[in-house]
Amino acid sequence: MPELTAPTADIEAARIVPDGNDAIRGDIPGIVEIIARTALWVHPRTFRSLPVWCPWTARGRPVYDATWTQRYTNTRRTTGQTIEKAEANIQAAAALIAALGVPNPKPKNWTVCHIWGYDDTTFASAGSIVQDPRYYSCIANMVWLPTPLKGFTDALPEIKIMLRTCAFHLYDWACEHDSVKKEVATIRAGYIPDGYPASWPTDGRPVTPTGVMPFTKQVQQQIDRRKQRLRDCLNNQALTHFPRDEVEEVLRFWNVNLLVP
C-alpha cells in the first residue's frame, strides 16, 4: 500500500491545535441560546421558603445510613478493596429535583449544574464552594440542564458568568464565599456580559426565564417534609454522626425558620 504524503506546509499546520474552548468560542451565542431555552430553575418563592435543603452535607463529606450510625462503603469487584463512601452530587440533585417539583417518573438525561461551584480549568484544586454545606444544596446555586450541555457550563467562563448573573437577578442572591468576592462585586455592580440572553433578567429588565418552574402545592409539601426531617434529626440525640452544630450554623446563616406554616 503506498505511503501517504502531504506537503510540508500542511504537515506543519496540522500540528497546531487550538485550545478546545477557543475552538468553540465563536459558537457560544448558539450554545447560550440552547441553555436559555432548556435550563430549569426553581421558583424564587421556593428559594425564599427554603434556601438550603441538605445542610448536613457537601461534596466529599461522609455518607451515613438513615440512623447516622454507620458509614456507607463501596467494595470494588476487581480488587475486593472496600472504601468509605463520600458525597458526590446525589443529595444536591435530589434536593433540586424536589424543589423544582418534577414528578415521577423522572426524565432521563438531565444533570445538576452548580452555578457557583468549580472554577479550576486544570481540575487540580478542590472545589471549595461545593464543599461548603452553605452552598452545596442551596437551590439558587443550581440549575437543571440537559446532560449534553453540562460540559459547556463547567468549562466555559463566559457561560458561567451568564448563569451567575441570571441567578443574581432572579433570586437577588450571589455566593458569599471568600473565593469569589471579586466576581460577585462585578455582578452586583450591574455588569451584564456580552451575549447575555434577552430572556434572562437584569436590573432594568425584570423578566422571568422561560424555564422557571412554578411554586405549586407539591413544592410546598416538599418544603414542609424537608423542614420536618431537619427538625427530627436535630431533636434526635441518637443520630451519632449527625453534624448537629454545623447544621444549626448553616440554618442560621440562611435565616431558616423550621416551623411549618
PLY file of the C-alpha trace (Angstrom):
ply
format ascii 1.0
element vertex 261
property float x
property float y
property float z
element edge 260
property int vertex1
property int vertex2
end_header
0.00 0.00 0.00
1.55 3.37 -0.99
2.66 5.66 1.83
0.50 8.75 2.22
2.37 12.01 1.80
1.44 15.64 2.24
3.12 18.97 1.54
5.42 20.14 4.32
3.28 23.23 4.94
0.20 21.06 5.51
2.09 18.85 7.96
3.28 21.87 9.94
-0.24 23.36 10.02
-1.74 20.11 11.25
0.44 20.26 14.35
-1.23 23.47 15.55
-4.34 22.53 17.53
-6.10 25.33 19.43
-7.39 25.24 22.98
-10.67 23.36 22.93
-12.53 26.31 24.42
-11.11 28.60 21.73
-12.23 26.13 19.06
-15.89 26.61 20.02
-15.78 30.16 21.40
-17.40 31.51 18.26
-20.33 29.16 18.84
-21.06 30.41 22.38
-24.07 32.53 21.31
-25.75 29.42 19.90
-24.86 27.35 22.95
-26.23 30.02 25.30
-29.45 30.18 23.29
-29.97 26.45 23.85
-29.19 26.78 27.57
-31.60 29.71 27.94
-34.32 27.72 26.18
-33.90 24.46 28.10
-32.50 25.22 31.58
-34.86 24.66 34.50
-34.74 26.97 37.55
-36.52 26.79 40.89
-39.10 29.46 41.56
-37.82 32.45 43.62
-40.55 31.77 46.19
-39.20 28.24 46.62
-35.76 29.67 47.32
-37.13 32.16 49.84
-39.12 29.41 51.58
-36.11 27.10 51.99
-32.76 28.27 50.60
-30.70 25.22 51.62
-32.09 21.68 51.61
-29.27 19.42 52.87
-27.31 21.47 55.41
-25.76 18.29 56.81
-23.60 17.53 53.78
-21.42 18.83 50.97
-19.21 17.42 48.25
-16.76 14.90 49.67
-18.47 14.54 53.06
-19.00 11.07 54.60
-22.23 9.28 53.66
-24.11 7.57 56.50
-27.15 5.35 56.75
-30.56 6.68 57.84
-29.67 6.24 61.52
-26.44 8.21 61.19
-24.56 5.42 62.97
-22.89 3.53 60.13
-20.93 4.93 57.23
-21.65 3.51 53.78
-18.85 1.77 51.93
-18.17 0.56 48.40
-16.32 -2.64 47.55
-14.54 -2.85 44.22
-15.24 -6.08 42.40
-11.87 -6.17 40.68
-9.73 -5.81 43.80
-12.08 -6.58 46.68
-10.93 -3.33 48.30
-13.53 -1.62 50.48
-13.51 2.17 50.69
-15.70 4.59 52.61
-18.31 6.36 50.53
-18.23 10.15 50.10
-20.93 12.52 48.88
-20.65 13.17 45.16
-23.64 15.09 43.86
-26.50 12.81 44.92
-28.05 14.89 47.71
-27.85 18.14 45.76
-29.50 16.56 42.74
-32.34 15.10 44.82
-32.88 18.46 46.53
-33.04 20.35 43.24
-35.48 17.89 41.67
-37.75 18.12 44.72
-37.56 21.93 44.73
-38.37 22.04 41.02
-41.46 19.92 41.65
-40.54 17.39 38.95
-42.96 14.43 39.16
-42.14 10.76 38.79
-41.02 9.11 36.63
-38.01 11.42 36.46
-36.99 12.33 32.91
-33.71 10.91 31.65
-30.60 12.80 30.59
-30.84 15.81 32.90
-27.93 16.88 35.12
-27.49 19.29 38.02
-25.15 22.21 37.39
-23.81 24.20 40.33
-23.83 27.86 39.33
-21.17 28.82 41.85
-19.09 25.68 42.02
-15.85 24.56 40.46
-13.75 27.10 38.52
-10.33 25.44 38.20
-10.00 24.61 34.50
-6.99 22.40 35.30
-9.09 20.37 37.78
-6.09 20.47 40.13
-7.67 22.17 43.16
-10.57 21.29 45.42
-13.99 22.73 44.66
-14.21 24.73 47.85
-17.67 26.22 47.25
-19.43 22.90 46.71
-17.50 21.52 49.70
-19.27 24.13 51.85
-22.67 22.96 53.21
-23.97 26.54 52.98
-23.83 26.37 49.18
-23.78 22.71 48.14
-27.56 22.24 48.40
-28.54 25.89 48.02
-31.23 25.68 45.35
-30.45 29.15 43.96
-26.96 27.78 43.32
-28.21 25.07 40.95
-29.86 24.79 37.58
-31.09 21.63 35.84
-29.72 21.15 32.33
-29.96 18.57 29.57
-26.90 16.42 30.24
-25.08 17.24 26.96
-24.94 20.91 28.00
-23.21 20.27 31.33
-19.70 20.36 29.84
-20.25 23.85 28.47
-21.35 25.25 31.82
-18.45 23.56 33.60
-15.71 24.63 31.21
-16.59 27.99 29.64
-16.12 31.07 31.87
-18.31 33.13 29.52
-21.28 30.85 30.21
-20.58 30.63 33.95
-20.77 34.40 34.36
-24.07 34.46 32.46
-25.62 31.83 34.73
-24.37 33.66 37.81
-25.75 36.96 36.54
-29.13 35.39 35.86
-29.24 33.76 39.31
-28.40 37.09 40.95
-31.22 38.95 39.23
-33.68 36.07 39.60
-33.08 35.34 43.29
-31.35 38.53 44.48
-28.52 36.31 45.65
-24.86 35.80 44.82
-22.43 33.47 46.56
-20.83 34.88 49.71
-17.81 32.57 49.62
-14.47 34.39 50.03
-13.05 32.84 46.85
-15.49 34.68 44.56
-15.71 38.12 46.16
-14.28 39.90 43.12
-16.69 38.33 40.63
-19.66 38.86 42.94
-18.77 42.55 43.28
-18.72 42.85 39.49
-22.16 41.26 39.14
-23.65 43.34 41.96
-22.31 46.48 40.27
-24.57 45.78 37.30
-22.21 44.16 34.80
-24.05 42.33 32.02
-21.82 40.00 29.96
-21.77 40.08 26.17
-24.26 37.64 24.71
-26.41 37.56 27.85
-29.84 36.21 26.80
-32.64 38.73 26.29
-34.99 36.27 28.03
-32.99 36.50 31.29
-33.45 39.27 33.88
-31.34 42.36 34.59
-31.86 45.37 36.87
-33.80 47.14 34.16
-35.44 44.05 32.69
-37.46 42.13 35.31
-38.32 39.18 33.07
-38.70 35.58 34.19
-36.56 32.97 32.43
-38.55 30.50 30.35
-37.53 27.54 32.49
-38.59 28.80 35.94
-40.77 26.09 37.42
-43.97 27.11 39.25
-44.36 27.22 43.01
-47.02 24.56 43.50
-48.80 22.78 46.32
-46.50 19.82 45.69
-43.39 22.01 46.07
-44.75 23.41 49.35
-45.29 19.85 50.56
-41.68 19.01 49.71
-40.53 22.04 51.72
-42.68 21.04 54.70
-41.34 17.47 54.60
-37.76 18.71 54.41
-38.25 21.02 57.39
-39.81 18.18 59.35
-36.87 15.93 58.54
-34.47 18.61 59.74
-36.39 19.08 62.97
-36.46 15.34 63.59
-32.72 14.99 63.03
-31.84 17.98 65.21
-34.00 16.66 68.05
-32.82 13.05 67.86
-29.72 12.65 70.02
-29.38 9.01 68.94
-28.12 10.09 65.50
-24.49 9.67 66.48
-22.77 11.24 63.48
-25.37 13.82 62.51
-23.43 17.15 62.41
-25.96 18.97 64.59
-23.85 22.04 65.42
-22.86 22.63 61.82
-26.43 22.17 60.57
-27.67 24.75 63.07
-24.93 27.13 61.94
-25.90 26.71 58.27
-29.59 27.28 59.06
-28.71 30.44 60.97
-26.63 31.65 58.03
-29.70 31.35 55.79
-32.17 32.56 58.47
-34.18 29.38 58.02
-37.26 29.01 60.21
-38.06 25.33 60.61
-41.64 25.98 61.64
-44.06 24.68 59.03
-46.63 27.38 58.07
0 1
1 2
2 3
3 4
4 5
5 6
6 7
7 8
8 9
9 10
10 11
11 12
12 13
13 14
14 15
15 16
16 17
17 18
18 19
19 20
20 21
21 22
22 23
23 24
24 25
25 26
26 27
27 28
28 29
29 30
30 31
31 32
32 33
33 34
34 35
35 36
36 37
37 38
38 39
39 40
40 41
41 42
42 43
43 44
44 45
45 46
46 47
47 48
48 49
49 50
50 51
51 52
52 53
53 54
54 55
55 56
56 57
57 58
58 59
59 60
60 61
61 62
62 63
63 64
64 65
65 66
66 67
67 68
68 69
69 70
70 71
71 72
72 73
73 74
74 75
75 76
76 77
77 78
78 79
79 80
80 81
81 82
82 83
83 84
84 85
85 86
86 87
87 88
88 89
89 90
90 91
91 92
92 93
93 94
94 95
95 96
96 97
97 98
98 99
99 100
100 101
101 102
102 103
103 104
104 105
105 106
106 107
107 108
108 109
109 110
110 111
111 112
112 113
113 114
114 115
115 116
116 117
117 118
118 119
119 120
120 121
121 122
122 123
123 124
124 125
125 126
126 127
127 128
128 129
129 130
130 131
131 132
132 133
133 134
134 135
135 136
136 137
137 138
138 139
139 140
140 141
141 142
142 143
143 144
144 145
145 146
146 147
147 148
148 149
149 150
150 151
151 152
152 153
153 154
154 155
155 156
156 157
157 158
158 159
159 160
160 161
161 162
162 163
163 164
164 165
165 166
166 167
167 168
168 169
169 170
170 171
171 172
172 173
173 174
174 175
175 176
176 177
177 178
178 179
179 180
180 181
181 182
182 183
183 184
184 185
185 186
186 187
187 188
188 189
189 190
190 191
191 192
192 193
193 194
194 195
195 196
196 197
197 198
198 199
199 200
200 201
201 202
202 203
203 204
204 205
205 206
206 207
207 208
208 209
209 210
210 211
211 212
212 213
213 214
214 215
215 216
216 217
217 218
218 219
219 220
220 221
221 222
222 223
223 224
224 225
225 226
226 227
227 228
228 229
229 230
230 231
231 232
232 233
233 234
234 235
235 236
236 237
237 238
238 239
239 240
240 241
241 242
242 243
243 244
244 245
245 246
246 247
247 248
248 249
249 250
250 251
251 252
252 253
253 254
254 255
255 256
256 257
257 258
258 259
259 260
